[in-house]
Amino acid sequence: MENHNHNSSHSHAHVHGHSHGHSHAHHHTASERIGWAFFLNVTFTIIEFIGGWLTNSTAIMADAVHDLGDSLAIGTAWGLNKLGEKDANPVFTYGFRRFSLLGALLNSLILIVGAVWILFEAIPRLSNPEMPQTEGMFVLAIFGVAVNGYAAFKLSAGETLNERVLNWHLMEDVLGWVAVLIVSVVLMFKPWPILDPILSIAFTLFILINVVKNLKVTLVLFLQATPDKSTHDNVKDILMSPDSIDDVHHLHIWSLDGEKHVMTAHLVLNEQIGIQQMKALKADLNEQLSPFGLAHTTIEFEFSDEVCRDK
C-alpha cells in the first residue's frame, strides 16, 4: 500500500547509497534491527491469517495482506542492506542497485494478488454480512497494535533512510490495527456485521491505489525509460552548450534504481581540438552534470568528418 516498493521503487533503493557512508558497526546494527523487524512481522502475519480465518473477519484478513506487504518490504530492505555491502563484479558490472526494482516489482505483484483475493471475499459479504467473532478480533487487534508498535519503536532507533521508511510502514500498520480495534468494540455492543467487510474493502482499496502507483513508477524504471523528461532535456542542453560541440546524438539516460542514473552520449566536435582542450571540455561538462546524480557516464567524442558506428 505504501511505498513498498516503493519502492518500493524508491524506499528500498536508498539503502545502498546510505550504507557506505557509515561505520561497519553502525551498518551491522541497522541490518540487525531490520532483520529483527522482519522476523517479528512475518511471524505476526502468519498469526493474522490464522486469526482472520478463525474469527471469520475479512477486516483482519485485509490487515494481514497489508502486513504481508510490509513483511516483503522489510525482507527486501534487509536483503538489499546485505547486498549493499557487495561491490560490482564482472557479471553485475553496475553493482546490485537494480535488485531493488526487482524486489519492488515482486512485492507489488504479490500485494495485488492478495488485495484482489480480499475483495473477492469481502464484496459478497456486503449483501450477506456474517458476524465475526468479536472477542477474537479485539484480542488480535490489541496484539497487532502492540507488536507493530514495538517493532516501530525498535526501528525508530535507526538512522538509515531505510529504517526511517520502514518505520512509517509499521506506524501505518499500528493505525490499521487501531481501526480493527474500534470496529471490534463497536460490534460488541451493536450487531452491525457489515462494518467488517466495509473496513476490509477500505483497507484493500488503500493498498491497491498505492501499489498500482508504485508499480507504474517501477515498471517505467525497469524498462529503462528516462527517469523524467526534464532531466533528459536539461542534460542535452548542457551537452550542447559548449561552442566546440556541433551535435549530440545517442543520448541515453536511464536509472539503476530511481536515484542513481546512467548516461551515455556521443558529442560531435566542430573543430579539430587538442588533448588539453578536450580535457578542459570534459572537466567543464563533468562539473555541470554533477547535480543530476549520474552514477555512470560515458561520453564519446566524434569529429565532424567521422561516421558514427552506432546506428
Stockholm file with secondary structure:
# STOCKHOLM 1.0

chainA/1-311         MENHNHNSSHSHAHVHGHSHGHSHAHHHTASERIGWAFFLNVTFTIIEFIGGWLTNSTAIMADAVHDLGDSLAIGTAWGLNKLGEKDANPVFTYGFRRFSLLGALLNSLILIVGAVWILFEAIPRLSNPEMPQTEGMFVLAIFGVAVNGYAAFKLSAGETLNERVLNWHLMEDVLGWVAVLIVSVVLMFKPWPILDPILSIAFTLFILINVVKNLKVTLVLFLQATPDKSTHDNVKDILMSPDSIDDVHHLHIWSLDGEKHVMTAHLVLNEQIGIQQMKALKADLNEQLSPFGLAHTTIEFEFSDEVCRDK
#=GR chainA/1-311 SS CCSSSTTIIIIITTHHHHHTTSCHHHHHHHHHHHHHHHHHHHHHHHHHHHHHHHHTCHHHHHHHHHHHHHHHHHHHHHHHHHHTTSCCCSSSTTCSTTHHHHHHHHHHHHHHHHHHHHHHHHHHHHHSCCCCCHHHHHHHHHHHHHHHHHHHHHHTTCCSHHHHHHHHHHHHHHHHHHHHHHHHHHHHHSCCTTHHHHHHHHHHHHHHHHHHHHHHHHHHHHTTCCSCHHHHHHHHHHHHCSTTEEEEEEEEEEESSSSSEEEEEEEEESSCCCHHHHHHHHHHHHHHHGGGCEEEEEEEEEETTSCCSCC
#=GC SS_cons         CCSSSTTIIIIITTHHHHHTTSCHHHHHHHHHHHHHHHHHHHHHHHHHHHHHHHHTCHHHHHHHHHHHHHHHHHHHHHHHHHHTTSCCCSSSTTCSTTHHHHHHHHHHHHHHHHHHHHHHHHHHHHHSCCCCCHHHHHHHHHHHHHHHHHHHHHHTTCCSHHHHHHHHHHHHHHHHHHHHHHHHHHHHHSCCTTHHHHHHHHHHHHHHHHHHHHHHHHHHHHTTCCSCHHHHHHHHHHHHCSTTEEEEEEEEEEESSSSSEEEEEEEEESSCCCHHHHHHHHHHHHHHHGGGCEEEEEEEEEETTSCCSCC
//
